[in-house]
Amino acid sequence: MNAPAKKSYTAAESIQVLKGLEAVRKRPGMYIGTTDEKGLHHLVWEIVDNSVDEYLNGFGDAITVTLHAPDAISVTDNGRGIPVDIHPEFGKPGVELILTTLHSGAKFGDGDSYIHSGGLHGVGSSVVNALSRRLVATIRRDGGEWRQEFAAGVATGPLQRLGSHRGHGTTIYFEPDPTIFKHGTHFNPELIRTHLEAMSYIHSGLKITFCDEVAGQVYDLSHPGGLPEFLVTLIKQSERVAVADVNFAASRSSPNKLEVALGWTDSGEEVIRSYVNGIRTPDGGTHENGLRSAIAEAVRGYMRVHDLTPKGLEISARDIREGVVAILSVFVREPMFQSQTKNRLNNPEMTAEVENFVRPALETWLNSNKRAADAIVGRIILAARARAAMRDAENAVKRKTLTSRRVNLPGKLADCKSNDLDQTELFIVEGDSAGGSAKQGRDNHTQAVLPLRGKILNSEGFTTAKALANAELQDLVSAIGTGAGEKFNLAGLRYGKIILLMDADDDGYHISTLLLTFFFRHMRPLIEAGRVYIAQPPLFRIDVGKETYWARDREHKAQILRKLRANAKPKITRFKGLGEMDAKVLRETTLDPRNRTLLRVEIDSLPEADRVFSDLMGKDATERTRLITSPAELVAVEQLETEGHI
């Protein structure tokens, strides 16, 4: 039997154009992260966030979420109501346009409709519609009540006026599509209640109600006590013991609204919950970086003024933040989220903004609450002494091992002085020129640098023995110290962080992918232990008068330029590579832990990661060609690389 003839890519008919919301249904992970329970509930958060946006901008003060059936839910608010008039350009009612078109809405305008919003992409509602087998929008505004129904992102009928109505607001009812959510479409009532309750603390003036009709329960989740009350609840729920009998809390209303509450506990862990415009950012971001720095500097300032640091004891920022439970809520007019799922904030200015507000406020609080402050300092000193004792014990064993192993280290490795796994970092850089800049800009106490010569071997499909016949990969494994393949032993790890520092261009991305392929195939436990990171060096320098901005890529550059004043005359410099970057600039933007951004590489799905590496790096070019020539696939790969979840 003859095989069917394959169509040539030279034919225009081989090009596929996804219309409407087809791209969302074809690649849902690009918009909601996953299609498991996490992605399923992300649909609810998207609709709730739209209702919260109405409250944030002064319209409406109540939200009701109702679980009608295990797989059917609605969100009702008393905001302005989605527009129902006909759009002059597209000839459709506003509600139909918003629910069936990506990147549509009032959040792209000049700021008159929404001052603060978590949904600046105009994607959330239409994505929920695309991934629902049925969605019903009911709008109350302009003296009437209106309704329109949809299925799989397509209107099943016209917008209908049901009758007169005095109120205003929107209700979105939807049922997730089981053909998309193959792991199940049943919502978790406890997860929804917990999420809504956290939101009620963040928005202390908002009335939130959860009606679980399946269980016959109604929950009033309003919490006027705000973040201070939330902090007490979190500490109590975690069964931690507070170090002091009072906690720190501070807030301001302008220029950006900012609230924080924190306290120290007896736990050995640091817990920070952060929110941007009411949306949880579980992966942190620039606002969390500012808070962490503020906590460390404020405590150091207090200890310095009162001469409380014991002689000979080094107190690190980690010692200071050990046991901290903190909640941070910021409101940003133009938030730059890392992806549509909004897990991480990237606004560079928020680090300094949060630090400059929290640090003096916390230091003042410590000086005004000396009894609590002294208890906190005592707890910090105990943590520092315990860590020092543990470090000395580890180093006694490690030093003997490392001394015998150091003779086998590659000669081009610029090693660091410290043997403390918690502090040390290995930067893998591209070429001797970039290596020179990194060596000059690094902190040689904790940061090591290993230059590689150009693009390394593509190890996909190779045995470990064959891969290690390559001198560059052999040097890499020797520097890391764990061995590879069946001989891999995490106990031999010489650095706490393995950081890929490549040029911010296509060649740099290719080298990073080659290295990730080697790590995934031959040193996977290194990734699973959370030890592999990707640095984010700037590609552009933007000078405006005395101000300097750094942009990671073209999109980031465009975001920065849009925020400049109208008469600004920016001077833009594009770096050809890290080798031409001044060592001081490289240190300030990429090497210094206080300022840099690192993406930790994680494996969300082992089968999916295996498929991606096989398709991208394998010998069979068929799948790689398909990836390159398919726009939707290309975007998916780029997003995976951006988020560091490969």
C-alpha positions in Angstrom: 0.0 0.0 0.0 1.4 3.4 -1.0 2.0 6.0 1.7 0.0 9.2 1.2 2.0 11.9 -0.5 3.3 14.7 1.8 2.5 18.3 1.0 5.5 20.5 0.3 6.0 23.5 2.5 6.6 25.5 -0.7 2.9 25.4 -1.3 0.9 28.2 0.3 -1.9 25.7 1.2 0.4 24.1 3.7 0.4 27.3 5.8 -2.3 27.1 8.6 -3.9 30.2 10.0 -5.7 29.8 13.3 -8.9 31.9 13.4 -10.7 33.5 16.4 -10.0 31.5 19.5 -8.7 28.4 17.8 -5.2 29.1 19.0 -6.4 29.0 22.6 -8.1 25.6 22.2 -5.2 24.2 20.3 -2.5 25.4 22.8 -4.4 26.1 26.1 -1.1 25.7 28.1 0.2 28.9 26.6 -2.7 30.8 28.2 -3.5 29.0 31.5 -0.2 27.2 32.2 -1.6 23.6 32.4 -4.9 21.7 31.8 -4.8 20.0 35.1 -6.5 21.2 38.3 -4.3 24.3 38.5 -5.3 25.4 35.0 -8.9 24.5 35.6 -9.1 26.8 38.6 -7.1 29.5 36.7 -10.3 30.0 34.7 -12.1 31.0 37.9 -9.3 33.4 38.9 -9.4 35.1 35.5 -13.1 36.0 35.8 -12.8 36.9 39.5 -9.9 39.2 38.7 -12.0 41.1 36.2 -14.6 41.7 38.9 -11.9 42.8 41.3 -10.6 45.3 38.6 -14.1 47.0 38.8 -13.7 47.4 42.5 -10.1 48.7 42.3 -11.3 51.4 39.9 -14.2 52.5 42.1 -17.1 50.6 40.6 -18.8 48.0 42.7 -18.0 46.6 46.1 -19.3 43.1 46.1 -18.5 39.8 44.3 -20.4 36.5 44.7 -18.9 33.2 43.4 -21.4 30.4 43.1 -20.6 26.7 42.6 -23.9 25.5 41.0 -22.6 22.0 40.2 -19.3 20.2 40.5 -18.4 21.5 37.0 -20.5 24.7 36.7 -19.7 28.0 38.4 -20.6 31.7 38.1 -19.0 35.0 39.2 -21.3 38.0 39.8 -20.3 41.6 40.6 -22.0 44.9 40.9 -19.6 46.8 38.7 -20.4 48.8 35.6 -21.4 45.8 33.5 -19.7 44.8 30.2 -20.7 47.2 27.4 -23.6 45.9 25.3 -23.7 48.6 22.6 -22.5 47.9 19.1 -18.9 48.5 18.4 -18.6 51.0 15.5 -15.7 49.2 13.8 -16.5 45.6 14.3 -20.3 45.8 14.2 -20.7 43.5 17.3 -21.9 44.1 20.8 -19.1 44.9 23.2 -19.7 41.8 25.3 -19.4 39.5 22.3 -16.3 41.3 21.1 -14.6 40.9 24.5 -15.6 37.2 24.9 -14.6 36.1 21.4 -11.6 38.2 20.6 -8.1 38.0 22.1 -6.5 41.2 23.2 -9.8 43.2 23.3 -11.1 45.3 26.2 -10.8 48.7 27.8 -7.5 48.1 29.5 -5.4 49.0 26.5 -6.6 52.6 26.5 -5.3 55.8 27.9 -6.1 54.8 31.5 -9.5 56.5 31.8 -11.4 53.2 32.1 -9.0 51.3 34.4 -6.3 52.9 36.6 -5.3 49.7 38.3 -5.8 46.3 36.8 -4.4 42.8 36.9 -5.6 42.0 33.3 -3.7 44.2 30.9 -3.5 41.7 28.1 -7.3 41.6 27.2 -7.0 37.8 27.1 -8.6 36.3 30.3 -12.3 36.4 29.5 -11.9 35.2 26.0 -9.7 32.4 27.1 -12.2 31.2 29.6 -14.9 31.3 26.9 -12.7 29.4 24.5 -12.1 26.6 27.0 -15.7 26.3 28.2 -18.3 24.0 26.6 -20.9 26.6 27.7 -20.6 30.2 28.9 -23.5 32.6 29.6 -22.9 36.3 30.1 -25.6 38.3 31.9 -25.2 42.1 32.0 -27.1 44.6 34.0 -26.7 48.2 32.8 -28.3 51.1 31.1 -31.7 50.3 32.7 -31.8 46.8 31.3 -30.7 43.2 31.6 -28.9 41.4 28.8 -27.8 37.9 28.0 -25.7 36.1 25.4 -24.6 32.5 25.3 -21.5 30.9 23.9 -19.9 27.5 23.3 -16.2 26.7 22.8 -15.6 30.4 22.3 -18.3 31.0 19.7 -21.6 32.9 20.2 -24.5 30.5 19.9 -27.0 33.3 19.5 -27.3 37.0 19.5 -27.3 39.3 22.5 -30.8 39.5 23.9 -32.4 42.1 26.1 -34.3 40.3 28.9 -36.2 43.3 30.2 -35.8 46.3 32.4 -33.4 46.3 35.4 -32.3 49.0 37.8 -29.1 47.5 38.9 -25.7 47.2 37.3 -23.0 44.5 37.1 -22.0 41.3 35.3 -22.5 37.6 35.8 -20.3 35.1 34.0 -21.5 31.5 34.2 -19.4 28.8 32.6 -18.8 25.0 32.4 -15.2 23.9 31.5 -14.8 21.8 28.3 -14.0 18.2 29.2 -12.3 17.7 25.9 -9.7 20.3 27.0 -9.5 19.4 30.7 -9.1 15.7 30.4 -8.0 15.2 34.0 -11.4 16.3 35.1 -13.7 19.4 35.2 -14.8 19.2 38.9 -13.9 22.3 40.8 -12.4 22.1 44.3 -14.7 24.1 46.7 -12.0 24.3 49.4 -9.4 25.6 47.0 -11.9 28.3 45.7 -12.9 29.3 49.3 -9.2 29.6 50.4 -8.3 31.7 47.3 -11.3 34.0 47.7 -10.6 34.4 51.4 -7.0 35.5 50.7 -8.3 38.1 48.2 -10.7 39.5 50.8 -7.7 40.3 53.1 -5.9 42.0 50.2 -9.1 44.0 49.4 -10.4 44.8 52.9 -13.2 46.9 51.6 -14.6 44.3 49.2 -17.5 42.0 50.2 -16.8 38.5 48.8 -19.3 35.7 49.2 -18.8 32.1 48.2 -22.0 30.0 47.7 -21.4 26.3 47.5 -24.8 25.0 46.3 -23.4 21.5 46.0 -22.7 21.3 49.7 -25.4 23.8 50.7 -23.0 26.2 52.3 -22.6 30.0 52.1 -19.4 31.7 53.2 -19.1 35.4 54.0 -15.4 35.9 53.3 -15.1 39.7 54.1 -12.1 40.6 56.3 -11.9 44.4 57.1 -8.8 43.7 59.2 -6.7 43.5 56.0 -3.1 42.4 55.9 -2.4 42.5 59.6 -5.3 40.2 60.2 -4.2 38.0 57.3 -0.7 37.7 58.8 -2.0 36.5 62.2 -4.1 34.0 60.4 -1.2 32.7 58.3 1.0 32.3 61.3 -1.7 30.5 63.3 -2.6 28.2 60.4 1.0 27.2 59.9 1.3 26.3 63.6 4.4 28.6 63.9 5.2 30.4 67.1 5.6 34.2 66.8 8.9 35.5 68.2 7.4 38.9 69.3 3.9 39.8 70.5 3.5 42.5 67.9 4.0 42.5 64.1 5.1 45.2 61.7 2.6 46.7 59.2 2.8 49.7 57.0 0.8 51.1 54.0 0.7 54.1 51.7 -1.8 55.2 49.1 0.4 56.9 46.5 2.1 57.1 44.1 1.4 53.4 43.9 -0.7 51.8 46.7 1.5 49.6 48.8 0.8 47.5 51.9 3.0 45.1 53.9 2.7 43.1 57.1 5.4 40.8 58.5 6.6 39.1 61.6 9.2 36.6 62.8 8.5 33.1 63.9 10.4 30.1 65.3 10.3 28.4 61.9 13.5 27.7 59.9 11.7 28.8 56.7 11.1 32.2 55.1 7.5 32.6 53.7 6.6 35.6 51.6 3.2 36.0 49.9 3.1 38.7 47.3 0.3 40.2 45.3 0.1 42.7 42.4 -3.2 44.5 41.9 -4.7 41.8 44.0 -3.3 38.9 42.0 -1.1 36.3 43.7 2.4 36.2 42.3 3.7 32.8 43.6 7.0 33.1 41.7 7.7 36.5 43.3 9.4 39.1 41.2 10.9 42.5 41.5 8.5 43.6 44.3 9.6 40.6 46.4 13.2 41.4 45.7 12.7 44.9 47.1 11.0 43.5 50.3 13.7 41.0 51.0 16.4 43.6 50.6 14.4 46.0 52.8 14.1 43.5 55.6 17.8 42.7 55.7 18.9 46.3 55.5 16.5 47.6 58.1 17.5 44.9 60.7 21.2 45.6 59.9 20.6 49.3 60.5 19.0 48.6 63.8 21.7 46.3 65.0 24.4 48.7 63.8 22.9 51.7 65.7 22.5 49.7 68.9 25.8 47.7 68.5 24.1 44.3 68.7 26.2 42.3 66.3 28.5 39.8 68.2 32.1 40.1 67.3 33.4 37.5 64.9 29.9 36.4 63.9 28.9 36.9 60.3 25.1 37.6 60.0 23.8 37.0 56.5 20.5 38.2 54.9 19.3 34.6 55.1 19.9 34.6 58.9 17.9 37.8 59.2 15.0 36.5 57.1 14.9 33.1 58.6 11.4 32.5 60.1 9.9 35.6 58.5 6.3 35.4 57.4 5.4 38.4 55.2 2.6 39.6 53.0 3.2 42.2 50.4 0.5 43.8 48.2 1.4 46.4 45.5 -0.8 48.2 43.0 0.9 49.1 39.8 -0.6 51.1 36.9 1.2 49.1 34.2 2.3 45.7 35.6 4.7 43.7 33.5 3.9 40.1 34.2 6.2 37.3 33.0 3.3 35.5 31.3 -0.5 35.3 30.9 -0.7 33.3 34.2 0.8 36.3 36.0 3.0 34.3 38.4 5.8 36.8 38.5 6.2 40.6 38.3 9.0 42.0 36.1 8.6 45.8 36.6 12.3 46.8 37.3 11.3 50.0 39.1 9.4 48.1 41.8 12.5 46.7 43.6 13.7 50.2 44.6 10.2 51.4 45.2 9.3 48.7 47.7 12.7 48.8 49.3 12.7 52.6 49.7 9.3 52.5 51.4 9.6 49.4 53.6 13.2 49.8 54.8 12.9 53.1 56.7 9.4 52.2 58.0 10.6 48.8 59.4 13.7 50.4 60.9 11.6 53.0 62.6 9.2 50.3 63.9 12.1 48.3 65.3 13.4 51.4 67.2 9.9 52.1 68.5 9.3 48.5 69.6 12.5 47.8 71.3 11.3 44.8 73.3 10.0 43.1 70.1 13.1 44.2 68.2 15.5 42.7 70.7 13.6 39.4 70.6 13.9 39.4 66.8 17.6 40.2 66.9 18.1 37.4 69.5 16.4 34.9 67.2 18.6 36.1 64.3 21.8 35.7 66.2 20.8 32.2 67.2 20.1 31.4 63.5 23.5 32.8 62.5 25.4 30.8 65.2 23.6 27.6 64.2 24.3 28.2 60.6 28.0 29.0 61.3 28.3 25.8 63.4 26.8 23.7 60.6 28.9 25.4 58.0 32.1 24.7 60.0 31.1 21.0 60.4 30.3 20.7 56.7 33.5 22.5 55.6 35.7 20.2 57.7 34.4 17.2 55.7 34.1 19.1 52.4 37.5 20.7 52.5 39.3 17.3 52.7 37.2 16.1 49.7 37.6 19.3 47.7 41.3 19.5 48.3 41.9 16.1 46.7 39.5 16.9 43.9 40.8 20.3 43.1 43.7 18.9 41.2 41.3 17.7 38.6 39.5 21.0 38.0 39.7 22.5 34.5 42.5 25.1 34.2 40.2 27.8 32.7 37.9 27.7 35.7 38.1 30.8 37.9 37.1 29.3 41.1 35.7 31.0 44.2 37.2 31.1 47.7 34.1 29.9 49.7 33.2 26.2 50.1 29.7 27.1 51.5 27.2 25.4 49.2 24.4 27.9 50.2 26.5 30.9 49.0 28.5 29.7 46.0 27.6 30.1 42.3 29.1 28.8 39.1 28.5 31.1 36.0 28.9 29.2 32.7 29.7 31.8 30.1 30.2 31.9 26.4 33.8 32.5 25.3 36.9 34.0 26.8 35.9 37.6 26.2 32.6 37.2 28.2 34.6 35.1 30.7 36.9 38.0 31.2 34.1 40.5 31.9 32.4 38.0 34.3 35.7 37.3 36.2 36.3 41.1 36.7 32.7 41.8 37.7 32.1 38.8 40.0 32.4 38.5 43.8 35.4 36.1 43.8 34.5 34.9 47.4 31.2 33.2 46.3 31.1 33.3 42.5 33.1 31.1 40.1 33.3 31.5 36.3 33.8 28.8 33.7 34.2 30.0 30.0 33.1 27.7 27.2 34.5 27.8 23.7 31.5 28.6 21.5 28.7 26.2 20.9 29.1 22.9 22.8 28.2 19.5 21.5 24.5 18.6 21.0 24.3 15.6 23.3 20.8 14.6 22.4 20.8 10.9 21.6 24.4 10.4 22.9 25.4 8.0 25.7 27.0 9.8 28.6 30.4 8.3 27.8 30.2 9.6 24.2 29.0 13.0 25.4 31.9 13.3 27.9 34.4 12.6 25.1 33.8 16.2 24.3 36.4 18.3 26.2 34.0 21.2 27.0 31.4 19.0 28.5 34.1 17.1 30.4 35.4 20.4 31.9 31.8 21.3 32.8 31.2 18.1 34.7 34.5 18.3 36.5 33.8 21.9 37.6 30.3 21.0 38.9 31.7 18.0 40.8 28.7 15.6 40.6 29.7 13.3 37.7 27.2 12.5 35.1 24.9 9.7 33.9 24.9 6.6 36.2 27.8 8.1 38.1 26.0 11.2 39.1 26.1 12.0 42.8 24.5 15.2 44.1 26.6 14.9 47.3 29.6 16.0 45.2 28.1 19.3 44.1 30.6 22.1 44.5 28.2 25.1 43.9 24.7 25.9 45.2 23.7 27.5 41.9 24.7 26.5 38.4 23.9 29.6 36.3 23.9 29.8 32.5 25.1 33.2 31.5 24.8 33.6 27.7 24.4 36.6 25.3 20.8 37.8 25.1 20.6 36.9 21.4 19.7 33.9 19.3 23.2 32.3 19.6 23.0 32.7 23.4 19.6 31.0 23.5 20.9 28.2 21.3 23.9 27.6 23.6 21.6 27.7 26.7 19.4 25.1 25.0 22.4 22.9 24.2 23.5 23.0 27.9 19.9 22.3 29.1 19.8 19.3 26.8 23.0 18.0 28.3 21.7 18.6 31.9 18.3 17.1 31.1 19.7 13.9 29.5 22.8 13.3 31.6 22.5 15.4 34.9 18.8 15.6 35.4 18.9 15.4 39.3 20.7 18.7 39.1 17.6 20.3 37.6 15.2 18.4 39.9 17.1 19.7 42.9 16.5 23.3 41.7 20.2 24.0 41.2 20.1 25.2 37.5 19.3 28.8 36.6 19.4 31.0 33.6 20.7 34.6 34.0 18.9 37.5 32.3 21.6 39.9 31.1 20.4 43.1 29.3 20.3 43.3 25.6 19.7 47.1 25.5 20.8 50.1 27.5 18.4 53.1 27.4 19.8 56.4 28.5 17.3 59.3 29.1 19.1 62.3 30.6 20.7 61.1 33.8 18.4 58.0 34.0 19.5 54.6 32.7 17.2 51.6 32.0 18.2 48.1 31.1 16.0 46.0 28.8 16.2 42.2 28.5 14.8 42.0 25.0 13.0 44.0 22.4 9.6 43.6 24.1 11.0 44.8 27.4 12.6 47.7 25.6 9.3 48.7 24.0 7.6 48.5 27.4 10.2 50.9 28.9 10.0 53.3 26.0 6.2 53.4 26.3 6.5 54.5 29.9 8.9 57.4 29.2 7.5 61.0 29.1 6.3 62.2 25.7 9.3 64.6 25.1 12.0 62.1 26.2 14.9 61.6 23.8 16.2 58.1 24.7 19.7 57.0 23.5 19.5 53.2 22.9 22.6 51.0 22.9 22.4 47.3 21.9 25.0 45.0 23.3 26.6 42.7 20.8 27.6 40.3 23.5 28.6 40.1 27.1 32.3 40.4 26.1 31.8 44.1 25.1 29.9 44.9 28.3 31.9 46.7 31.0 32.6 44.5 34.0 30.9 47.0 36.3 27.7 47.0 34.2 27.7 43.2 34.1 28.1 43.1 37.9 25.3 45.6 38.5 22.8 44.2 36.1 23.4 40.5 36.0 25.8 39.2 38.7 24.8 41.1 41.8 22.1 39.1 43.7 20.5 42.4 44.9 19.7 43.5 41.4 19.7 40.6 39.0 16.9 38.3 37.8 17.5 34.6 37.6 15.1 32.0 36.1 15.2 28.7 37.8 14.8 25.8 35.4 12.0 23.4 36.5 10.4 20.3 34.9 6.7 20.6 35.1 6.0 17.5 33.0 8.7 14.9 32.4 7.0 13.4 29.3 6.4 16.8 27.8 10.0 18.0 28.5 11.3 14.7 27.0 9.2 15.3 23.8 10.4 18.9 23.5 14.1 18.1 23.7 13.6 15.2 21.3 11.8 17.3 18.8 14.1 20.3 19.1 17.5 18.6 19.3 17.0 15.1 17.8 18.4 13.8 14.6 14.9 13.6 12.9 14.4 17.0 11.4 10.6 16.5 10.7 9.3 17.6 14.1 11.9 20.4 14.3 10.8 21.7 10.9 7.2 21.6 12.1 8.0 23.5 15.2 9.9 26.2 13.3 7.2 26.6 10.7 4.2 26.6 13.1 3.6 30.0 14.7 1.6 28.6 17.6 4.2 26.0 18.4 7.0 28.6 18.1 5.2 30.9 20.6 4.8 27.9 23.0 8.5 27.1 22.8 9.5 30.7 23.4 7.2 30.9 26.4 8.7 27.7 27.9 12.1 29.2 27.5 11.1 32.6 29.0 9.5 31.0 32.1 12.4 28.6 32.6 10.0 25.6 32.8 11.6 23.3 30.3 
